[in-house]
């Protein structure tokens, strides 16, 4: 386990988080920022798909049930 004085090495990856619940979206984004170099967040599938097309993330974490476009429709 790393000590407090040791800097954590971030994984060079882009993670997109898509969730309509602002609390869940914020918590997952906070966790991802502790592990990877870049994160983006979207509040629904339509916004998530737009970000996915322009930003090209390495990993996408999405809620299944959302307004406008759900996580399954994004694929």
C-alpha positions in Angstrom: 0.0 0.0 0.0 1.3 3.5 -0.9 2.1 5.9 1.9 0.7 9.4 2.0 4.1 10.8 0.9 4.2 8.7 -2.3 2.6 10.2 -5.4 0.1 8.0 -7.1 0.9 7.2 -10.8 -2.2 7.9 -13.0 -3.0 5.5 -15.9 -2.8 7.4 -19.2 -6.4 6.9 -20.2 -9.6 8.8 -21.1 -12.8 7.8 -19.2 -16.2 9.0 -20.1 -18.9 8.8 -17.4 -22.6 9.1 -18.5 -25.3 9.2 -15.8 -28.4 11.3 -15.3 -28.1 11.3 -11.5 -25.7 14.2 -10.6 -24.6 12.6 -7.3 -23.7 9.3 -9.0 -22.0 11.1 -11.9 -20.0 13.2 -9.5 -18.9 10.2 -7.3 -17.8 8.1 -10.3 -16.0 11.0 -11.8 -14.2 11.6 -8.5 -13.1 8.0 -8.4 -12.0 7.9 -12.0 -9.9 11.1 -11.5 -7.9 9.2 -8.8 -6.9 6.6 -11.4 -6.7 8.0 -14.9 -5.3 11.2 -16.6 -8.5 12.4 -18.3 -12.2 12.3 -17.5 -15.3 13.8 -19.0 -18.9 13.5 -17.8 -22.3 13.7 -19.5 -25.8 13.8 -18.0 -27.6 11.7 -20.6 -27.0 9.4 -23.5 -27.3 12.0 -26.2 -24.7 14.2 -24.6 -22.6 11.1 -23.9 -22.7 9.9 -27.5 -21.7 13.4 -28.7 -18.7 13.4 -26.4 -17.8 9.9 -27.3 -17.7 10.8 -31.0 -15.6 13.9 -30.5 -13.4 13.0 -27.6 -12.8 9.3 -28.3 -12.5 7.9 -24.7 -10.7 4.7 -24.0 -13.4 3.6 -21.5 -17.1 4.6 -21.2 -19.1 4.0 -18.0 -22.8 4.5 -18.5 -26.1 4.2 -16.7 -28.6 2.0 -18.5 -31.8 3.9 -17.8 -31.6 7.6 -18.6 -33.8 10.2 -20.3 -33.3 11.3 -24.0 -31.1 8.2 -24.8 -30.2 5.4 -22.5 -26.9 3.7 -22.1 -27.8 0.8 -24.4 -28.9 3.2 -27.2 -25.4 4.8 -27.1 -23.8 1.7 -28.5 
